[in-house]
């Protein structure tokens, strides 16, 4: 089978780019003829990913569309298009879908976001609807996105979660023993208001006997942020260093405002950590009622109550650990998830 994958590849690193790298390494991808059309940002924007130049985006889009036309001459059986759901990206992805449709080639579109949160405004929703209608099979990350896509486009979709490799799961899960006392609470991800970092800093003030470790790119608003003495910002770390922090932690705190399917939370589950998080995106499907405690978005008091509860209930934390291990093994290992995608192609 010939597959054309339209997706970014590192650099720069990012959720979809990492997904692409792992997809291309998968055994089924190697058996089949997979061709990549790399949509990653180029040039100066690699270092300044948030700064968008309209001229550069138009030039990049024209390059992608021209390359797509060339690659379609090879007559792939399936085109798999990954979209991050940004407004400009949706317009480009819709044009790609029109070109694929003209060649009468089957199209799979995968939405790497929580669609309702990411797709804002009439223009973005207009092109989302057109893209979904041009697609033979729509893949989404969670139930919320499935419902929203159906409402806006009348098209069904298949829920395909993110995944973790068997090797990384083994690295994170091996030898995990929880401490009787909670001494280290960990957050991983960009240090942003919308990730709930303000709430983490406020909660830390009440639990001065616990160390709160935040790992990830420190955005401008947090560089000079006042924090209590028990809070440490470690900045960006490589994968092995992040895994080391996960293994040293006693609890994972992730009070994010919006998510599609968070890889950071998946890694925390893989390391057997009990979790306090919000019920957004795929998170309720991931931890259910057993892998952690879900709190309301922006609720400092909810987080405090959950942390107080877990400090007293060591057995409960152990149960969460075992549930998270079993859930990852059953649902989120790379081979199981990617096999489902290749079955969809067939």
ABEGO torsion letter per residue (X at the ends): XBBBBBBBBOOBBBAAAAAAAAAAABAAAAABBBBBBBABBBEAAAABAABBBAAAAAAAAAAAAAAAAAAAAAGBABBBBBBAGBAAAAAAAAAAAAAAAAAGBBBBBBBBBBAAAABBEAAAAAAAAAAAAABABBBBABAAAAAAAAAAAGBBBBBBBBBBBAAAAAAAABGBBBBABBABBBBBEBBBAAAGAAAAAAAAAABAABBBBBBEBBBAAAAABBBBAABBBAEBBBAAAAAAAAAABABBBBBBABBBBBAAAAAAAAAGBBBBBBBBEAAAAAAEAAAEBBBBBGBAAAAAAAAAAAAABAAAAAAAAAAAAAAAAAAABAAAAAAAAAAAAX
